Amino acid sequence: MSRHDRKEDEVRRMLRATQPAVPADLAARAVTRGTRLLRRGRLLRRIGWALLGVAVLAFVVWASVARPWEVPPAATTPPLEGW
């Protein structure tokens, strides 16, 4: 018996077997779960955008106070020569 024949026999046995009963409220439960997942995803996206906004605002405030693009003043004075 080839592999194809074995698979075909297995499929035929599965189709001949009685199918399990589907719960009557399956569609309602699926809709409820799907709605809950969509709501959770929307909430997570909103939280993510809010955190991104807070991070950008914090960076702008830090950059305006620290001014990292400016050269820091020298900590020591240059040596006096030629006096």
N, CA, C and O atoms as a printed pandas DataFrame, in Angstrom:
     atom_number atom_name residue_name chain_id  residue_number  x_coord  y_coord  z_coord
0              1         N          MET        A               1    0.853   -1.175    0.000
1              2        CA          MET        A               1    0.000    0.000    0.000
2              3         C          MET        A               1    0.901    1.241    0.000
3              4         O          MET        A               1    1.817    1.360    0.814
4              5         N          SER        A               2    0.627    2.141   -0.910
5              6        CA          SER        A               2    1.451    3.345   -1.010
6              7         C          SER        A               2    1.006    4.373    0.027
7              8         O          SER        A               2   -0.031    4.243    0.678
8              9         N          ARG        A               3    1.822    5.370    0.142
9             10        CA          ARG        A               3    1.523    6.433    1.112
10            11         C          ARG        A               3    0.224    7.148    0.747
11            12         O          ARG        A               3   -0.564    7.502    1.625
12            13         N          HIS        A               4    0.006    7.357   -0.537
13            14        CA          HIS        A               4   -1.206    8.017   -1.007
14            15         C          HIS        A               4   -2.447    7.197   -0.634
15            16         O          HIS        A               4   -3.457    7.754   -0.202
16            17         N          ASP        A               5   -2.365    5.874   -0.804
17            18        CA          ASP        A               5   -3.500    5.014   -0.463
18            19         C          ASP        A               5   -3.799    5.057    1.030
19            20         O          ASP        A               5   -4.962    5.069    1.433
20            21         N          ARG        A               6   -2.758    5.080    1.844
21            22        CA          ARG        A               6   -2.967    5.146    3.299
22            23         C          ARG        A               6   -3.642    6.451    3.693
23            24         O          ARG        A               6   -4.553    6.459    4.520
24            25         N          LYS        A               7   -3.198    7.543    3.107
25            26        CA          LYS        A               7   -3.817    8.839    3.417
26            27         C          LYS        A               7   -5.268    8.858    2.969
27            28         O          LYS        A               7   -6.139    9.366    3.675
28            29         N          GLU        A               8   -5.523    8.301    1.792
29            30        CA          GLU        A               8   -6.890    8.273    1.286
30            31         C          GLU        A               8   -7.783    7.422    2.185
31            32         O          GLU        A               8   -8.918    7.806    2.467
32            33         N          ASP        A               9   -7.284    6.268    2.639
33            34        CA          ASP        A               9   -8.064    5.425    3.550
34            35         C          ASP        A               9   -8.337    6.146    4.870
35            36         O          ASP        A               9   -9.429    6.047    5.430
36            37         N          GLU        A              10   -7.341    6.865    5.353
37            38        CA          GLU        A              10   -7.524    7.602    6.607
38            39         C          GLU        A              10   -8.578    8.693    6.458
39            40         O          GLU        A              10   -9.393    8.896    7.359
40            41         N          VAL        A              11   -8.566    9.390    5.335
41            42        CA          VAL        A              11   -9.553   10.443    5.087
42            43         C          VAL        A              11  -10.948    9.825    4.967
43            44         O          VAL        A              11  -11.917   10.380    5.487
44            45         N          ARG        A              12  -11.055    8.695    4.296
45            46        CA          ARG        A              12  -12.359    8.040    4.163
46            47         C          ARG        A              12  -12.895    7.610    5.523
47            48         O          ARG        A              12  -14.087    7.758    5.793
48            49         N          ARG        A              13  -12.026    7.080    6.381
49            50        CA          ARG        A              13  -12.458    6.693    7.726
50            51         C          ARG        A              13  -12.935    7.908    8.522
51            52         O          ARG        A              13  -13.930    7.836    9.243
52            53         N          MET        A              14  -12.218    9.020    8.385
53            54        CA          MET        A              14  -12.613   10.227    9.110
54            55         C          MET        A              14  -13.967   10.743    8.615
55            56         O          MET        A              14  -14.777   11.216    9.412
56            57         N          LEU        A              15  -14.215   10.654    7.311
57            58        CA          LEU        A              15  -15.483   11.133    6.766
58            59         C          LEU        A              15  -16.653   10.225    7.131
59            60         O          LEU        A              15  -17.783   10.695    7.268
60            61         N          ARG        A              16  -16.389    8.914    7.292
61            62        CA          ARG        A              16  -17.437    7.980    7.661
62            63         C          ARG        A              16  -17.828    8.099    9.137
63            64         O          ARG        A              16  -18.957    7.775    9.508
64            65         N          ALA        A              17  -16.916    8.556    9.963
65            66        CA          ALA        A              17  -17.179    8.655   11.399
66            67         C          ALA        A              17  -18.238    9.717   11.660
67            68         O          ALA        A              17  -18.416   10.645   10.870
68            69         N          THR        A              18  -18.935    9.567   12.774
69            70        CA          THR        A              18  -19.955   10.556   13.138
70            71         C          THR        A              18  -19.273   11.847   13.571
71            72         O          THR        A              18  -18.247   11.835   14.251
72            73         N          GLN        A              19  -19.856   12.931   13.168
73            74        CA          GLN        A              19  -19.292   14.237   13.488
74            75         C          GLN        A              19  -19.750   14.660   14.879
75            76         O          GLN        A              19  -20.900   14.419   15.245
76            77         N          PRO        A              20  -18.884   15.278   15.648
77            78        CA          PRO        A              20  -19.285   15.733   16.985
78            79         C          PRO        A              20  -20.308   16.854   16.882
79            80         O          PRO        A              20  -20.339   17.607   15.908
80            81         N          ALA        A              21  -21.134   16.945   17.898
81            82        CA          ALA        A              21  -22.173   17.976   17.924
82            83         C          ALA        A              21  -21.549   19.340   18.192
83            84         O          ALA        A              21  -20.659   19.474   19.032
84            85         N          VAL        A              22  -22.022   20.337   17.476
85            86        CA          VAL        A              22  -21.533   21.701   17.651
86            87         C          VAL        A              22  -22.422   22.392   18.678
87            88         O          VAL        A              22  -23.646   22.308   18.580
88            89         N          PRO        A              23  -21.837   23.072   19.658
89            90        CA          PRO        A              23  -22.659   23.762   20.655
90            91         C          PRO        A              23  -23.559   24.805   19.991
91            92         O          PRO        A              23  -23.172   25.444   19.013
92            93         N          ALA        A              24  -24.752   24.962   20.534
93            94        CA          ALA        A              24  -25.727   25.884   19.943
94            95         C          ALA        A              24  -25.277   27.340   20.061
95            96         O          ALA        A              24  -25.594   28.157   19.196
96            97         N          ASP        A              25  -24.558   27.663   21.096
97            98        CA          ASP        A              25  -24.160   29.059   21.312
98            99         C          ASP        A              25  -22.756   29.349   20.795
99           100         O          ASP        A              25  -22.143   30.334   21.208
100          101         N          LEU        A              26  -22.237   28.517   19.905
101          102        CA          LEU        A              26  -20.876   28.689   19.407
102          103         C          LEU        A              26  -20.691   30.019   18.671
103          104         O          LEU        A              26  -19.686   30.701   18.871
104          105         N          ALA        A              27  -21.641   30.388   17.832
105          106        CA          ALA        A              27  -21.531   31.641   17.081
106          107         C          ALA        A              27  -21.556   32.842   18.015
107          108         O          ALA        A              27  -20.791   33.789   17.835
108          109         N          ALA        A              28  -22.426   32.806   19.004
109          110        CA          ALA        A              28  -22.510   33.929   19.952
110          111         C          ALA        A              28  -21.215   34.058   20.752
111          112         O          ALA        A              28  -20.734   35.165   20.990
112          113         N          ARG        A              29  -20.653   32.916   21.168
113          114        CA          ARG        A              29  -19.385   32.970   21.907
114          115         C          ARG        A              29  -18.258   33.484   21.030
115          116         O          ARG        A              29  -17.393   34.223   21.501
116          117         N          ALA        A              30  -18.257   33.100   19.756
117          118        CA          ALA        A              30  -17.218   33.574   18.834
118          119         C          ALA        A              30  -17.321   35.079   18.625
119          120         O          ALA        A              30  -16.305   35.771   18.584
120          121         N          VAL        A              31  -18.537   35.585   18.494
121          122        CA          VAL        A              31  -18.729   37.034   18.325
122          123         C          VAL        A              31  -18.273   37.774   19.570
123          124         O          VAL        A              31  -17.617   38.811   19.475
124          125         N          THR        A              32  -18.619   37.245   20.740
125          126        CA          THR        A              32  -18.224   37.886   21.992
126          127         C          THR        A              32  -16.699   37.918   22.127
127          128         O          THR        A              32  -16.120   38.940   22.494
128          129         N          ARG        A              33  -16.063   36.789   21.827
129          130        CA          ARG        A              33  -14.606   36.728   21.938
130          131         C          ARG        A              33  -13.940   37.645   20.918
131          132         O          ARG        A              33  -12.965   38.325   21.235
132          133         N          GLY        A              34  -14.466   37.664   19.691
133          134        CA          GLY        A              34  -13.898   38.537   18.674
134          135         C          GLY        A              34  -14.021   40.004   19.037
135          136         O          GLY        A              34  -13.092   40.785   18.828
136          137         N          THR        A              35  -15.181   40.377   19.585
137          138        CA          THR        A              35  -15.377   41.760   20.019
138          139         C          THR        A              35  -14.400   42.121   21.125
139          140         O          THR        A              35  -13.828   43.211   21.135
140          141         N          ARG        A              36  -14.216   41.192   22.058
141          142        CA          ARG        A              36  -13.299   41.438   23.173
142          143         C          ARG        A              36  -11.866   41.586   22.654
143          144         O          ARG        A              36  -11.131   42.460   23.112
144          145         N          LEU        A              37  -11.466   40.738   21.702
145          146        CA          LEU        A              37  -10.114   40.843   21.145
146          147         C          LEU        A              37   -9.918   42.150   20.388
147          148         O          LEU        A              37   -8.861   42.771   20.495
148          149         N          LEU        A              38  -10.915   42.574   19.628
149          150        CA          LEU        A              38  -10.802   43.848   18.913
150          151         C          LEU        A              38  -10.689   45.019   19.884
151          152         O          LEU        A              38   -9.888   45.931   19.677
152          153         N          ARG        A              39  -11.496   44.987   20.946
153          154        CA          ARG        A              39  -11.451   46.063   21.937
154          155         C          ARG        A              39  -10.089   46.103   22.623
155          156         O          ARG        A              39   -9.530   47.177   22.843
156          157         N          ARG        A              40   -9.553   44.919   22.963
157          158        CA          ARG        A              40   -8.252   44.856   23.621
158          159         C          ARG        A              40   -7.150   45.370   22.686
159          160         O          ARG        A              40   -6.253   46.093   23.119
160          161         N          GLY        A              41   -7.220   45.001   21.424
161          162        CA          GLY        A              41   -6.224   45.483   20.462
162          163         C          GLY        A              41   -6.281   46.990   20.297
163          164         O          GLY        A              41   -5.245   47.651   20.223
164          165         N          ARG        A              42   -7.498   47.539   20.240
165          166        CA          ARG        A              42   -7.657   48.987   20.117
166          167         C          ARG        A              42   -7.074   49.688   21.340
167          168         O          ARG        A              42   -6.400   50.710   21.208
168          169         N          LEU        A              43   -7.334   49.139   22.540
169          170        CA          LEU        A              43   -6.804   49.730   23.765
170          171         C          LEU        A              43   -5.276   49.685   23.777
171          172         O          LEU        A              43   -4.626   50.660   24.156
172          173         N          LEU        A              44   -4.706   48.557   23.364
173          174        CA          LEU        A              44   -3.244   48.454   23.345
174          175         C          LEU        A              44   -2.621   49.424   22.344
175          176         O          LEU        A              44   -1.566   49.998   22.615
176          177         N          ARG        A              45   -3.260   49.609   21.197
177          178        CA          ARG        A              45   -2.741   50.585   20.229
178          179         C          ARG        A              45   -2.806   51.999   20.807
179          180         O          ARG        A              45   -1.862   52.773   20.652
180          181         N          ARG        A              46   -3.906   52.338   21.467
181          182        CA          ARG        A              46   -4.015   53.673   22.068
182          183         C          ARG        A              46   -2.959   53.887   23.142
183          184         O          ARG        A              46   -2.355   54.957   23.223
184          185         N          ILE        A              47   -2.739   52.870   23.966
185          186        CA          ILE        A              47   -1.708   52.982   25.006
186          187         C          ILE        A              47   -0.337   53.139   24.365
187          188         O          ILE        A              47    0.477   53.936   24.831
188          189         N          GLY        A              48   -0.077   52.392   23.308
189          190        CA          GLY        A              48    1.211   52.506   22.610
190          191         C          GLY        A              48    1.432   53.888   22.037
191          192         O          GLY        A              48    2.515   54.454   22.181
192          193         N          TRP        A              49    0.413   54.441   21.386
193          194        CA          TRP        A              49    0.541   55.796   20.835
194          195         C          TRP        A              49    0.723   56.820   21.951
195          196         O          TRP        A              49    1.497   57.765   21.801
196          197         N          ALA        A              50    0.017   56.642   23.068
197          198        CA          ALA        A              50    0.165   57.574   24.189
198          199         C          ALA        A              50    1.586   57.514   24.752
199          200         O          ALA        A              50    2.183   58.551   25.040
200          201         N          LEU        A              51    2.131   56.301   24.911
201          202        CA          LEU        A              51    3.499   56.167   25.411
202          203         C          LEU        A              51    4.511   56.775   24.436
203          204         O          LEU        A              51    5.487   57.396   24.854
204          205         N          LEU        A              52    4.275   56.593   23.151
205          206        CA          LEU        A              52    5.156   57.204   22.160
206          207         C          LEU        A              52    5.101   58.732   22.246
207          208         O          LEU        A              52    6.132   59.399   22.163
208          209         N          GLY        A              53    3.905   59.277   22.410
209          210        CA          GLY        A              53    3.757   60.723   22.550
210          211         C          GLY        A              53    4.455   61.252   23.785
211          212         O          GLY        A              53    5.112   62.292   23.734
212          213         N          VAL        A              54    4.317   60.541   24.895
213          214        CA          VAL        A              54    4.986   60.956   26.139
214          215         C          VAL        A              54    6.502   60.890   25.964
215          216         O          VAL        A              54    7.220   61.777   26.428
216          217         N          ALA        A              55    6.994   59.836   25.294
217          218        CA          ALA        A              55    8.442   59.712   25.079
218          219         C          ALA        A              55    8.962   60.848   24.197
219          220         O          ALA        A              55   10.029   61.398   24.472
220          221         N          VAL        A              56    8.234   61.203   23.154
221          222        CA          VAL        A              56    8.655   62.309   22.282
222          223         C          VAL        A              56    8.641   63.626   23.057
223          224         O          VAL        A              56    9.566   64.429   22.936
224          225         N          LEU        A              57    7.610   63.843   23.839
225          226        CA          LEU        A              57    7.529   65.065   24.638
226          227         C          LEU        A              57    8.678   65.133   25.641
227          228         O          LEU        A              57    9.285   66.190   25.809
228          229         N          ALA        A              58    8.983   64.023   26.306
229          230        CA          ALA        A              58   10.088   63.997   27.269
230          231         C          ALA        A              58   11.414   64.280   26.566
231          232         O          ALA        A              58   12.266   64.987   27.105
232          233         N          PHE        A              59   11.591   63.730   25.364
233          234        CA          PHE        A              59   12.827   63.984   24.630
234          235         C          PHE        A              59   12.941   65.449   24.249
235          236         O          PHE        A              59   14.019   66.033   24.362
236          237         N          VAL        A              60   11.861   66.046   23.804
237          238        CA          VAL        A              60   11.892   67.462   23.405
238          239         C          VAL        A              60   12.211   68.342   24.607
239          240         O          VAL        A              60   13.002   69.280   24.500
240          241         N          VAL        A              61   11.604   68.046   25.744
241          242        CA          VAL        A              61   11.881   68.848   26.953
242          243         C          VAL        A              61   13.334   68.679   27.359
243          244         O          VAL        A              61   14.006   69.660   27.676
244          245         N          TRP        A              62   13.830   67.437   27.354
245          246        CA          TRP        A              62   15.227   67.204   27.724
246          247         C          TRP        A              62   16.167   67.933   26.763
247          248         O          TRP        A              62   17.126   68.572   27.196
248          249         N          ALA        A              63   15.896   67.838   25.467
249          250        CA          ALA        A              63   16.775   68.462   24.483
250          251         C          ALA        A              63   16.755   69.980   24.610
251          252         O          ALA        A              63   17.782   70.628   24.411
252          253         N          SER        A              64   15.595   70.561   24.941
253          254        CA          SER        A              64   15.548   72.016   25.072
254          255         C          SER        A              64   16.268   72.491   26.331
255          256         O          SER        A              64   16.764   73.617   26.364
256          257         N          VAL        A              65   16.333   71.660   27.360
257          258        CA          VAL        A              65   17.034   72.039   28.591
258          259         C          VAL        A              65   18.528   71.725   28.477
259          260         O          VAL        A              65   19.355   72.570   28.820
260          261         N          ALA        A              66   18.886   70.544   28.009
261          262        CA          ALA        A              66   20.284   70.108   27.988
262          263         C          ALA        A              66   21.049   70.666   26.797
263          264         O          ALA        A              66   22.266   70.831   26.885
264          265         N          ARG        A              67   20.388   70.957   25.702
265          266        CA          ARG        A              67   21.007   71.458   24.473
266          267         C          ARG        A              67   22.257   70.645   24.106
267          268         O          ARG        A              67   23.370   71.170   24.125
268          269         N          PRO        A              68   22.066   69.365   23.774
269          270        CA          PRO        A              68   23.224   68.505   23.498
270          271         C          PRO        A              68   23.961   68.883   22.223
271          272         O          PRO        A              68   25.063   68.383   21.999
272          273         N          TRP        A              69   23.419   69.719   21.400
273          274        CA          TRP        A              69   24.083   70.098   20.157
274          275         C          TRP        A              69   25.116   71.202   20.372
275          276         O          TRP        A              69   25.936   71.449   19.487
276          277         N          GLU        A              70   25.095   71.876   21.534
277          278        CA          GLU        A              70   26.060   72.934   21.812
278          279         C          GLU        A              70   27.320   72.344   22.434
279          280         O          GLU        A              70   27.266   71.341   23.145
280          281         N          VAL        A              71   28.450   72.979   22.156
281          282        CA          VAL        A              71   29.714   72.549   22.751
282          283         C          VAL        A              71   29.725   73.003   24.202
283          284         O          VAL        A              71   29.438   74.168   24.477
284          285         N          PRO        A              72   30.047   72.115   25.136
285          286        CA          PRO        A              72   30.058   72.524   26.546
286          287         C          PRO        A              72   31.205   73.500   26.814
287          288         O          PRO        A              72   32.244   73.430   26.157
288          289         N          PRO        A              73   31.025   74.398   27.762
289          290        CA          PRO        A              73   32.108   75.349   28.068
290          291         C          PRO        A              73   33.312   74.604   28.658
291          292         O          PRO        A              73   33.174   73.551   29.279
292          293         N          ALA        A              74   34.475   75.179   28.444
293          294        CA          ALA        A              74   35.696   74.552   28.952
294          295         C          ALA        A              74   35.695   74.588   30.475
295          296         O          ALA        A              74   35.303   75.580   31.089
296          297         N          ALA        A              75   36.132   73.510   31.058
297          298        CA          ALA        A              75   36.137   73.413   32.519
298          299         C          ALA        A              75   37.320   74.156   33.120
299          300         O          ALA        A              75   37.248   74.628   34.254
300          301         N          THR        A              76   38.395   74.260   32.373
301          302        CA          THR        A              76   39.585   74.961   32.879
302          303         C          THR        A              76   39.957   76.082   31.913
303          304         O          THR        A              76   39.587   76.053   30.740
304          305         N          THR        A              77   40.666   77.032   32.400
305          306        CA          THR        A              77   41.119   78.129   31.540
306          307         C          THR        A              77   42.420   77.718   30.870
307          308         O          THR        A              77   43.167   76.909   31.418
308          309         N          PRO        A              78   42.693   78.251   29.722
309          310        CA          PRO        A              78   43.965   77.899   29.069
310          311         C          PRO        A              78   45.147   78.495   29.856
311          312         O          PRO        A              78   45.009   79.491   30.565
312          313         N          PRO        A              79   46.290   77.859   29.705
313          314        CA          PRO        A              79   47.465   78.378   30.444
314          315         C          PRO        A              79   47.880   79.771   29.926
315          316         O          PRO        A              79   47.769   80.080   28.740
316          317         N          LEU        A              80   48.347   80.564   30.842
317          318        CA          LEU        A              80   48.807   81.912   30.474
318          319         C          LEU        A              80   50.237   81.837   30.001
319          320         O          LEU        A              80   51.111   81.377   30.736
320          321         N          GLU        A              81   50.484   82.271   28.818
321          322        CA          GLU        A              81   51.840   82.268   28.275
322          323         C          GLU        A              81   52.161   83.666   27.714
323          324         O          GLU        A              81   51.266   84.379   27.259
324          325         N          GLY        A              82   53.370   84.023   27.753
325          326        CA          GLY        A              82   53.802   85.275   27.169
326          327         C          GLY        A              82   53.579   86.479   28.078
327          328         O          GLY        A              82   53.424   87.590   27.570
328          329         N          TRP        A              83   53.557   86.316   29.357
329          330        CA          TRP        A              83   53.427   87.435   30.256
330          331         C          TRP        A              83   54.741   88.011   30.566
331          332         O          TRP        A              83   54.828   88.978   31.322
